[in-house]
Amino acid sequence: DFILAAGDDWTDEDLFKVLPETAYSIKVGLSSSLARFNVINYKEIRKLLEEFDKK
């Protein structure tokens, strides 16, 4: 299964904590996080989703 979770709020950390290791978790913003990846702002998430749409 493919799991992608992205968020910019401290409450998203609860989700990042329980995701399987194979999930793609993205923290929007540069603060520390349990997410595997960080992006600077929501525009980066939008670009990623647009790339998925092209496939």
mmCIF file as Biopython writes it, N, C-alpha, C and O atoms, coordinates in Angstrom:
data_model
#
loop_
_atom_site.group_PDB
_atom_site.id
_atom_site.type_symbol
_atom_site.label_atom_id
_atom_site.label_alt_id
_atom_site.label_comp_id
_atom_site.label_asym_id
_atom_site.label_entity_id
_atom_site.label_seq_id
_atom_site.pdbx_PDB_ins_code
_atom_site.Cartn_x
_atom_site.Cartn_y
_atom_site.Cartn_z
_atom_site.occupancy
_atom_site.B_iso_or_equiv
_atom_site.auth_seq_id
_atom_site.auth_asym_id
_atom_site.pdbx_PDB_model_num
ATOM 1   N N  . ASP A ? 1  ? 0.829  -1.185 0.000   1.0 0.0 1  A 1 
ATOM 2   C CA . ASP A ? 1  ? 0.000  0.000  0.000   1.0 0.0 1  A 1 
ATOM 3   C C  . ASP A ? 1  ? 0.872  1.247  0.000   1.0 0.0 1  A 1 
ATOM 4   O O  . ASP A ? 1  ? 1.966  1.260  0.564   1.0 0.0 1  A 1 
ATOM 5   N N  . PHE A ? 2  ? 0.371  2.283  -0.637  1.0 0.0 2  A 1 
ATOM 6   C CA . PHE A ? 2  ? 1.051  3.575  -0.671  1.0 0.0 2  A 1 
ATOM 7   C C  . PHE A ? 2  ? 0.343  4.515  0.291   1.0 0.0 2  A 1 
ATOM 8   O O  . PHE A ? 2  ? -0.863 4.737  0.183   1.0 0.0 2  A 1 
ATOM 9   N N  . ILE A ? 3  ? 1.098  5.063  1.230   1.0 0.0 3  A 1 
ATOM 10  C CA . ILE A ? 3  ? 0.537  6.009  2.193   1.0 0.0 3  A 1 
ATOM 11  C C  . ILE A ? 3  ? 1.356  7.287  2.146   1.0 0.0 3  A 1 
ATOM 12  O O  . ILE A ? 3  ? 2.580  7.264  2.274   1.0 0.0 3  A 1 
ATOM 13  N N  . LEU A ? 4  ? 0.659  8.406  1.961   1.0 0.0 4  A 1 
ATOM 14  C CA . LEU A ? 4  ? 1.277  9.728  1.979   1.0 0.0 4  A 1 
ATOM 15  C C  . LEU A ? 4  ? 0.501  10.590 2.960   1.0 0.0 4  A 1 
ATOM 16  O O  . LEU A ? 4  ? -0.715 10.739 2.841   1.0 0.0 4  A 1 
ATOM 17  N N  . ALA A ? 5  ? 1.202  11.150 3.919   1.0 0.0 5  A 1 
ATOM 18  C CA . ALA A ? 5  ? 0.578  12.052 4.890   1.0 0.0 5  A 1 
ATOM 19  C C  . ALA A ? 5  ? 1.408  13.318 4.956   1.0 0.0 5  A 1 
ATOM 20  O O  . ALA A ? 5  ? 2.633  13.268 5.070   1.0 0.0 5  A 1 
ATOM 21  N N  . ALA A ? 6  ? 0.731  14.451 4.882   1.0 0.0 6  A 1 
ATOM 22  C CA . ALA A ? 6  ? 1.421  15.738 4.956   1.0 0.0 6  A 1 
ATOM 23  C C  . ALA A ? 6  ? 0.645  16.657 5.881   1.0 0.0 6  A 1 
ATOM 24  O O  . ALA A ? 6  ? -0.586 16.642 5.906   1.0 0.0 6  A 1 
ATOM 25  N N  . GLY A ? 7  ? 1.375  17.451 6.635   1.0 0.0 7  A 1 
ATOM 26  C CA . GLY A ? 7  ? 0.698  18.374 7.529   1.0 0.0 7  A 1 
ATOM 27  C C  . GLY A ? 7  ? 1.611  19.467 8.024   1.0 0.0 7  A 1 
ATOM 28  O O  . GLY A ? 7  ? 2.836  19.345 7.997   1.0 0.0 7  A 1 
ATOM 29  N N  . ASP A ? 8  ? 0.982  20.551 8.484   1.0 0.0 8  A 1 
ATOM 30  C CA . ASP A ? 8  ? 1.740  21.708 8.956   1.0 0.0 8  A 1 
ATOM 31  C C  . ASP A ? 8  ? 1.418  22.080 10.394  1.0 0.0 8  A 1 
ATOM 32  O O  . ASP A ? 8  ? 1.840  23.133 10.873  1.0 0.0 8  A 1 
ATOM 33  N N  . ASP A ? 9  ? 0.682  21.236 11.078  1.0 0.0 9  A 1 
ATOM 34  C CA . ASP A ? 9  ? 0.225  21.558 12.423  1.0 0.0 9  A 1 
ATOM 35  C C  . ASP A ? 9  ? 0.847  20.602 13.433  1.0 0.0 9  A 1 
ATOM 36  O O  . ASP A ? 9  ? 1.204  19.474 13.094  1.0 0.0 9  A 1 
ATOM 37  N N  . TRP A ? 10 ? 0.972  21.053 14.663  1.0 0.0 10 A 1 
ATOM 38  C CA . TRP A ? 10 ? 1.554  20.182 15.695  1.0 0.0 10 A 1 
ATOM 39  C C  . TRP A ? 10 ? 0.686  18.951 15.918  1.0 0.0 10 A 1 
ATOM 40  O O  . TRP A ? 10 ? 1.197  17.916 16.346  1.0 0.0 10 A 1 
ATOM 41  N N  . THR A ? 11 ? -0.610 19.033 15.639  1.0 0.0 11 A 1 
ATOM 42  C CA . THR A ? 11 ? -1.477 17.863 15.826  1.0 0.0 11 A 1 
ATOM 43  C C  . THR A ? 11 ? -1.195 16.773 14.797  1.0 0.0 11 A 1 
ATOM 44  O O  . THR A ? 11 ? -1.557 15.617 15.013  1.0 0.0 11 A 1 
ATOM 45  N N  . ASP A ? 12 ? -0.557 17.119 13.685  1.0 0.0 12 A 1 
ATOM 46  C CA . ASP A ? 12 ? -0.194 16.122 12.682  1.0 0.0 12 A 1 
ATOM 47  C C  . ASP A ? 12 ? 0.869  15.163 13.201  1.0 0.0 12 A 1 
ATOM 48  O O  . ASP A ? 12 ? 1.031  14.066 12.668  1.0 0.0 12 A 1 
ATOM 49  N N  . GLU A ? 13 ? 1.584  15.566 14.225  1.0 0.0 13 A 1 
ATOM 50  C CA . GLU A ? 13 ? 2.608  14.700 14.807  1.0 0.0 13 A 1 
ATOM 51  C C  . GLU A ? 13 ? 1.998  13.399 15.334  1.0 0.0 13 A 1 
ATOM 52  O O  . GLU A ? 13 ? 2.649  12.355 15.303  1.0 0.0 13 A 1 
ATOM 53  N N  . ASP A ? 14 ? 0.757  13.455 15.814  1.0 0.0 14 A 1 
ATOM 54  C CA . ASP A ? 14 ? 0.078  12.234 16.268  1.0 0.0 14 A 1 
ATOM 55  C C  . ASP A ? 14 ? -0.062 11.242 15.120  1.0 0.0 14 A 1 
ATOM 56  O O  . ASP A ? 14 ? 0.132  10.041 15.305  1.0 0.0 14 A 1 
ATOM 57  N N  . LEU A ? 15 ? -0.395 11.738 13.949  1.0 0.0 15 A 1 
ATOM 58  C CA . LEU A ? 15 ? -0.501 10.880 12.770  1.0 0.0 15 A 1 
ATOM 59  C C  . LEU A ? 15 ? 0.864  10.345 12.370  1.0 0.0 15 A 1 
ATOM 60  O O  . LEU A ? 15 ? 1.016  9.146  12.136  1.0 0.0 15 A 1 
ATOM 61  N N  . PHE A ? 16 ? 1.856  11.221 12.289  1.0 0.0 16 A 1 
ATOM 62  C CA . PHE A ? 16 ? 3.195  10.790 11.887  1.0 0.0 16 A 1 
ATOM 63  C C  . PHE A ? 16 ? 3.719  9.688  12.813  1.0 0.0 16 A 1 
ATOM 64  O O  . PHE A ? 16 ? 4.431  8.783  12.377  1.0 0.0 16 A 1 
ATOM 65  N N  . LYS A ? 17 ? 3.363  9.777  14.070  1.0 0.0 17 A 1 
ATOM 66  C CA . LYS A ? 17 ? 3.837  8.820  15.073  1.0 0.0 17 A 1 
ATOM 67  C C  . LYS A ? 17 ? 3.319  7.405  14.812  1.0 0.0 17 A 1 
ATOM 68  O O  . LYS A ? 17 ? 4.032  6.436  15.075  1.0 0.0 17 A 1 
ATOM 69  N N  . VAL A ? 18 ? 2.102  7.267  14.305  1.0 0.0 18 A 1 
ATOM 70  C CA . VAL A ? 18 ? 1.490  5.943  14.162  1.0 0.0 18 A 1 
ATOM 71  C C  . VAL A ? 18 ? 1.575  5.378  12.750  1.0 0.0 18 A 1 
ATOM 72  O O  . VAL A ? 18 ? 1.145  4.248  12.513  1.0 0.0 18 A 1 
ATOM 73  N N  . LEU A ? 19 ? 2.114  6.132  11.822  1.0 0.0 19 A 1 
ATOM 74  C CA . LEU A ? 19 ? 2.237  5.626  10.457  1.0 0.0 19 A 1 
ATOM 75  C C  . LEU A ? 19 ? 3.272  4.509  10.390  1.0 0.0 19 A 1 
ATOM 76  O O  . LEU A ? 19 ? 4.241  4.519  11.149  1.0 0.0 19 A 1 
ATOM 77  N N  . PRO A ? 20 ? 3.078  3.549  9.494   1.0 0.0 20 A 1 
ATOM 78  C CA . PRO A ? 20 ? 4.111  2.524  9.312   1.0 0.0 20 A 1 
ATOM 79  C C  . PRO A ? 20 ? 5.382  3.146  8.732   1.0 0.0 20 A 1 
ATOM 80  O O  . PRO A ? 20 ? 5.338  4.211  8.116   1.0 0.0 20 A 1 
ATOM 81  N N  . GLU A ? 21 ? 6.495  2.479  8.932   1.0 0.0 21 A 1 
ATOM 82  C CA . GLU A ? 21 ? 7.780  3.000  8.447   1.0 0.0 21 A 1 
ATOM 83  C C  . GLU A ? 21 ? 7.810  3.168  6.936   1.0 0.0 21 A 1 
ATOM 84  O O  . GLU A ? 21 ? 8.588  3.968  6.417   1.0 0.0 21 A 1 
ATOM 85  N N  . THR A ? 22 ? 6.977  2.427  6.232   1.0 0.0 22 A 1 
ATOM 86  C CA . THR A ? 22 ? 6.955  2.503  4.771   1.0 0.0 22 A 1 
ATOM 87  C C  . THR A ? 22 ? 6.156  3.691  4.249   1.0 0.0 22 A 1 
ATOM 88  O O  . THR A ? 22 ? 6.182  3.971  3.050   1.0 0.0 22 A 1 
ATOM 89  N N  . ALA A ? 23 ? 5.455  4.383  5.119   1.0 0.0 23 A 1 
ATOM 90  C CA . ALA A ? 23 ? 4.649  5.538  4.710   1.0 0.0 23 A 1 
ATOM 91  C C  . ALA A ? 23 ? 5.550  6.732  4.412   1.0 0.0 23 A 1 
ATOM 92  O O  . ALA A ? 23 ? 6.649  6.857  4.951   1.0 0.0 23 A 1 
ATOM 93  N N  . TYR A ? 24 ? 5.063  7.589  3.553   1.0 0.0 24 A 1 
ATOM 94  C CA . TYR A ? 24 ? 5.742  8.842  3.249   1.0 0.0 24 A 1 
ATOM 95  C C  . TYR A ? 24 ? 5.066  9.940  4.062   1.0 0.0 24 A 1 
ATOM 96  O O  . TYR A ? 24 ? 3.915  10.297 3.808   1.0 0.0 24 A 1 
ATOM 97  N N  . SER A ? 25 ? 5.780  10.461 5.024   1.0 0.0 25 A 1 
ATOM 98  C CA . SER A ? 25 ? 5.235  11.521 5.872   1.0 0.0 25 A 1 
ATOM 99  C C  . SER A ? 25 ? 6.041  12.792 5.632   1.0 0.0 25 A 1 
ATOM 100 O O  . SER A ? 25 ? 7.270  12.773 5.580   1.0 0.0 25 A 1 
ATOM 101 N N  . ILE A ? 26 ? 5.316  13.894 5.489   1.0 0.0 26 A 1 
ATOM 102 C CA . ILE A ? 26 ? 5.948  15.159 5.129   1.0 0.0 26 A 1 
ATOM 103 C C  . ILE A ? 26 ? 5.465  16.257 6.062   1.0 0.0 26 A 1 
ATOM 104 O O  . ILE A ? 26 ? 4.267  16.516 6.171   1.0 0.0 26 A 1 
ATOM 105 N N  . LYS A ? 27 ? 6.396  16.884 6.721   1.0 0.0 27 A 1 
ATOM 106 C CA . LYS A ? 27 ? 6.104  18.048 7.552   1.0 0.0 27 A 1 
ATOM 107 C C  . LYS A ? 27 ? 6.210  19.291 6.678   1.0 0.0 27 A 1 
ATOM 108 O O  . LYS A ? 27 ? 7.241  19.530 6.050   1.0 0.0 27 A 1 
ATOM 109 N N  . VAL A ? 28 ? 5.147  20.074 6.640   1.0 0.0 28 A 1 
ATOM 110 C CA . VAL A ? 28 ? 5.170  21.335 5.908   1.0 0.0 28 A 1 
ATOM 111 C C  . VAL A ? 28 ? 5.693  22.394 6.864   1.0 0.0 28 A 1 
ATOM 112 O O  . VAL A ? 28 ? 5.031  22.752 7.838   1.0 0.0 28 A 1 
ATOM 113 N N  . GLY A ? 29 ? 6.883  22.887 6.574   1.0 0.0 29 A 1 
ATOM 114 C CA . GLY A ? 29 ? 7.580  23.803 7.465   1.0 0.0 29 A 1 
ATOM 115 C C  . GLY A ? 29 ? 8.866  23.151 7.928   1.0 0.0 29 A 1 
ATOM 116 O O  . GLY A ? 29 ? 9.049  21.944 7.772   1.0 0.0 29 A 1 
ATOM 117 N N  . LEU A ? 30 ? 9.740  23.933 8.486   1.0 0.0 30 A 1 
ATOM 118 C CA . LEU A ? 30 ? 11.069 23.423 8.819   1.0 0.0 30 A 1 
ATOM 119 C C  . LEU A ? 30 ? 11.265 23.104 10.295  1.0 0.0 30 A 1 
ATOM 120 O O  . LEU A ? 30 ? 12.389 22.833 10.717  1.0 0.0 30 A 1 
ATOM 121 N N  . SER A ? 31 ? 10.211 23.128 11.078  1.0 0.0 31 A 1 
ATOM 122 C CA . SER A ? 31 ? 10.357 22.775 12.491  1.0 0.0 31 A 1 
ATOM 123 C C  . SER A ? 31 ? 10.601 21.274 12.622  1.0 0.0 31 A 1 
ATOM 124 O O  . SER A ? 31 ? 10.297 20.508 11.708  1.0 0.0 31 A 1 
ATOM 125 N N  . SER A ? 32 ? 11.146 20.863 13.750  1.0 0.0 32 A 1 
ATOM 126 C CA . SER A ? 32 ? 11.433 19.447 13.949  1.0 0.0 32 A 1 
ATOM 127 C C  . SER A ? 32 ? 10.129 18.656 13.940  1.0 0.0 32 A 1 
ATOM 128 O O  . SER A ? 32 ? 9.071  19.161 14.316  1.0 0.0 32 A 1 
ATOM 129 N N  . SER A ? 33 ? 10.233 17.404 13.501  1.0 0.0 33 A 1 
ATOM 130 C CA . SER A ? 33 ? 9.031  16.606 13.310  1.0 0.0 33 A 1 
ATOM 131 C C  . SER A ? 33 ? 9.373  15.127 13.305  1.0 0.0 33 A 1 
ATOM 132 O O  . SER A ? 33 ? 10.526 14.740 13.118  1.0 0.0 33 A 1 
ATOM 133 N N  . LEU A ? 34 ? 8.349  14.306 13.515  1.0 0.0 34 A 1 
ATOM 134 C CA . LEU A ? 34 ? 8.481  12.862 13.373  1.0 0.0 34 A 1 
ATOM 135 C C  . LEU A ? 34 ? 8.332  12.426 11.920  1.0 0.0 34 A 1 
ATOM 136 O O  . LEU A ? 34 ? 8.546  11.258 11.596  1.0 0.0 34 A 1 
ATOM 137 N N  . ALA A ? 35 ? 7.968  13.353 11.051  1.0 0.0 35 A 1 
ATOM 138 C CA . ALA A ? 35 ? 7.813  13.046 9.631   1.0 0.0 35 A 1 
ATOM 139 C C  . ALA A ? 35 ? 9.167  12.695 9.022   1.0 0.0 35 A 1 
ATOM 140 O O  . ALA A ? 35 ? 10.211 13.155 9.487   1.0 0.0 35 A 1 
ATOM 141 N N  . ARG A ? 36 ? 9.132  11.878 7.979   1.0 0.0 36 A 1 
ATOM 142 C CA . ARG A ? 36 ? 10.367 11.465 7.311   1.0 0.0 36 A 1 
ATOM 143 C C  . ARG A ? 36 ? 10.974 12.584 6.473   1.0 0.0 36 A 1 
ATOM 144 O O  . ARG A ? 36 ? 12.188 12.632 6.276   1.0 0.0 36 A 1 
ATOM 145 N N  . PHE A ? 37 ? 10.127 13.479 5.982   1.0 0.0 37 A 1 
ATOM 146 C CA . PHE A ? 37 ? 10.586 14.536 5.087   1.0 0.0 37 A 1 
ATOM 147 C C  . PHE A ? 37 ? 10.011 15.881 5.518   1.0 0.0 37 A 1 
ATOM 148 O O  . PHE A ? 37 ? 8.996  15.949 6.211   1.0 0.0 37 A 1 
ATOM 149 N N  . ASN A ? 38 ? 10.683 16.946 5.092   1.0 0.0 38 A 1 
ATOM 150 C CA . ASN A ? 38 ? 10.197 18.310 5.309   1.0 0.0 38 A 1 
ATOM 151 C C  . ASN A ? 38 ? 10.169 19.043 3.977   1.0 0.0 38 A 1 
ATOM 152 O O  . ASN A ? 38 ? 11.012 18.815 3.110   1.0 0.0 38 A 1 
ATOM 153 N N  . VAL A ? 39 ? 9.198  19.915 3.828   1.0 0.0 39 A 1 
ATOM 154 C CA . VAL A ? 39 ? 9.178  20.863 2.716   1.0 0.0 39 A 1 
ATOM 155 C C  . VAL A ? 39 ? 8.988  22.252 3.315   1.0 0.0 39 A 1 
ATOM 156 O O  . VAL A ? 39 ? 8.506  22.397 4.438   1.0 0.0 39 A 1 
ATOM 157 N N  . ILE A ? 40 ? 9.370  23.251 2.561   1.0 0.0 40 A 1 
ATOM 158 C CA . ILE A ? 40 ? 9.338  24.615 3.082   1.0 0.0 40 A 1 
ATOM 159 C C  . ILE A ? 40 ? 7.912  25.129 3.266   1.0 0.0 40 A 1 
ATOM 160 O O  . ILE A ? 40 ? 7.591  25.738 4.287   1.0 0.0 40 A 1 
ATOM 161 N N  . ASN A ? 41 ? 7.054  24.878 2.266   1.0 0.0 41 A 1 
ATOM 162 C CA . ASN A ? 41 ? 5.690  25.401 2.360   1.0 0.0 41 A 1 
ATOM 163 C C  . ASN A ? 41 ? 4.726  24.525 1.568   1.0 0.0 41 A 1 
ATOM 164 O O  . ASN A ? 41 ? 5.132  23.566 0.911   1.0 0.0 41 A 1 
ATOM 165 N N  . TYR A ? 42 ? 3.451  24.870 1.642   1.0 0.0 42 A 1 
ATOM 166 C CA . TYR A ? 42 ? 2.413  24.068 0.995   1.0 0.0 42 A 1 
ATOM 167 C C  . TYR A ? 42 ? 2.567  24.023 -0.524  1.0 0.0 42 A 1 
ATOM 168 O O  . TYR A ? 42 ? 2.067  23.098 -1.163  1.0 0.0 42 A 1 
ATOM 169 N N  . LYS A ? 43 ? 3.245  24.997 -1.106  1.0 0.0 43 A 1 
ATOM 170 C CA . LYS A ? 43 ? 3.438  25.005 -2.554  1.0 0.0 43 A 1 
ATOM 171 C C  . LYS A ? 43 ? 4.238  23.790 -3.007  1.0 0.0 43 A 1 
ATOM 172 O O  . LYS A ? 43 ? 4.020  23.272 -4.103  1.0 0.0 43 A 1 
ATOM 173 N N  . GLU A ? 44 ? 5.157  23.339 -2.172  1.0 0.0 44 A 1 
ATOM 174 C CA . GLU A ? 44 ? 5.945  22.146 -2.499  1.0 0.0 44 A 1 
ATOM 175 C C  . GLU A ? 44 ? 5.060  20.896 -2.509  1.0 0.0 44 A 1 
ATOM 176 O O  . GLU A ? 44 ? 5.253  20.006 -3.338  1.0 0.0 44 A 1 
ATOM 177 N N  . ILE A ? 45 ? 4.109  20.828 -1.606  1.0 0.0 45 A 1 
ATOM 178 C CA . ILE A ? 45 ? 3.158  19.705 -1.592  1.0 0.0 45 A 1 
ATOM 179 C C  . ILE A ? 45 ? 2.301  19.749 -2.849  1.0 0.0 45 A 1 
ATOM 180 O O  . ILE A ? 45 ? 2.047  18.719 -3.474  1.0 0.0 45 A 1 
ATOM 181 N N  . ARG A ? 46 ? 1.862  20.931 -3.211  1.0 0.0 46 A 1 
ATOM 182 C CA . ARG A ? 46 ? 1.048  21.080 -4.425  1.0 0.0 46 A 1 
ATOM 183 C C  . ARG A ? 46 ? 1.819  20.596 -5.653  1.0 0.0 46 A 1 
ATOM 184 O O  . ARG A ? 46 ? 1.255  19.910 -6.506  1.0 0.0 46 A 1 
ATOM 185 N N  . LYS A ? 47 ? 3.105  20.950 -5.749  1.0 0.0 47 A 1 
ATOM 186 C CA . LYS A ? 47 ? 3.934  20.489 -6.870  1.0 0.0 47 A 1 
ATOM 187 C C  . LYS A ? 47 ? 4.019  18.964 -6.891  1.0 0.0 47 A 1 
ATOM 188 O O  . LYS A ? 47 ? 3.922  18.346 -7.951  1.0 0.0 47 A 1 
ATOM 189 N N  . LEU A ? 48 ? 4.200  18.366 -5.722  1.0 0.0 48 A 1 
ATOM 190 C CA . LEU A ? 48 ? 4.288  16.909 -5.624  1.0 0.0 48 A 1 
ATOM 191 C C  . LEU A ? 48 ? 2.996  16.260 -6.110  1.0 0.0 48 A 1 
ATOM 192 O O  . LEU A ? 48 ? 3.036  15.304 -6.884  1.0 0.0 48 A 1 
ATOM 193 N N  . LEU A ? 49 ? 1.870  16.763 -5.670  1.0 0.0 49 A 1 
ATOM 194 C CA . LEU A ? 49 ? 0.583  16.204 -6.083  1.0 0.0 49 A 1 
ATOM 195 C C  . LEU A ? 49 ? 0.346  16.389 -7.579  1.0 0.0 49 A 1 
ATOM 196 O O  . LEU A ? 49 ? -0.252 15.525 -8.221  1.0 0.0 49 A 1 
ATOM 197 N N  . GLU A ? 50 ? 0.801  17.489 -8.133  1.0 0.0 50 A 1 
ATOM 198 C CA . GLU A ? 50 ? 0.685  17.697 -9.578  1.0 0.0 50 A 1 
ATOM 199 C C  . GLU A ? 50 ? 1.508  16.669 -10.342 1.0 0.0 50 A 1 
ATOM 200 O O  . GLU A ? 50 ? 1.094  16.215 -11.409 1.0 0.0 50 A 1 
ATOM 201 N N  . GLU A ? 51 ? 2.663  16.298 -9.812  1.0 0.0 51 A 1 
ATOM 202 C CA . GLU A ? 51 ? 3.485  15.261 -10.447 1.0 0.0 51 A 1 
ATOM 203 C C  . GLU A ? 51 ? 2.777  13.911 -10.417 1.0 0.0 51 A 1 
ATOM 204 O O  . GLU A ? 51 ? 2.833  13.161 -11.391 1.0 0.0 51 A 1 
ATOM 205 N N  . PHE A ? 52 ? 2.120  13.599 -9.319  1.0 0.0 52 A 1 
ATOM 206 C CA . PHE A ? 52 ? 1.340  12.357 -9.247  1.0 0.0 52 A 1 
ATOM 207 C C  . PHE A ? 52 ? 0.249  12.355 -10.312 1.0 0.0 52 A 1 
ATOM 208 O O  . PHE A ? 52 ? -0.015 11.325 -10.933 1.0 0.0 52 A 1 
ATOM 209 N N  . ASP A ? 53 ? -0.372 13.487 -10.520 1.0 0.0 53 A 1 
ATOM 210 C CA . ASP A ? 53 ? -1.470 13.598 -11.474 1.0 0.0 53 A 1 
ATOM 211 C C  . ASP A ? 53 ? -0.994 13.372 -12.907 1.0 0.0 53 A 1 
ATOM 212 O O  . ASP A ? 53 ? -1.771 12.927 -13.751 1.0 0.0 53 A 1 
ATOM 213 N N  . LYS A ? 54 ? 0.270  13.672 -13.191 1.0 0.0 54 A 1 
ATOM 214 C CA . LYS A ? 54 ? 0.823  13.496 -14.535 1.0 0.0 54 A 1 
ATOM 215 C C  . LYS A ? 54 ? 1.049  12.030 -14.874 1.0 0.0 54 A 1 
ATOM 216 O O  . LYS A ? 54 ? 1.109  11.673 -16.051 1.0 0.0 54 A 1 
ATOM 217 N N  . LYS A ? 55 ? 1.172  11.190 -13.878 1.0 0.0 55 A 1 
ATOM 218 C CA . LYS A ? 55 ? 1.515  9.780  -14.097 1.0 0.0 55 A 1 
ATOM 219 C C  . LYS A ? 55 ? 0.315  8.955  -14.493 1.0 0.0 55 A 1 
ATOM 220 O O  . LYS A ? 55 ? 0.439  7.751  -14.713 1.0 0.0 55 A 1 
#
